[in-house]
Amino acid sequence: MAENPVCPETGATMRRDARPMTLDYKGQSITFDMPGWYCDTSDHSVHTGEDMKVSDRMLNQLKARGSEGSTLSD
């Protein structure tokens, strides 16, 4: 993204950051830092394809943990 996106709710300029996100899957959860564009005045965020690879990786780890019965350090 060449320019910072604008929040659709408030019109404020969003800024690049990484914020805690928790995913839950079949009774297990993992919290990690999710990169993206975040609005400081609302809950809105925008994620690029590269950003989404982070959450995809974490979800795959949760799925593997659930199917193997192993533990994963958060």
Beta strands, then each sheet from edge to edge (+ up, - down):
strand 1: 15-25
strand 2: 28-38
strand 3: 45-46
sheet 1: 1+ 2- 3+
end
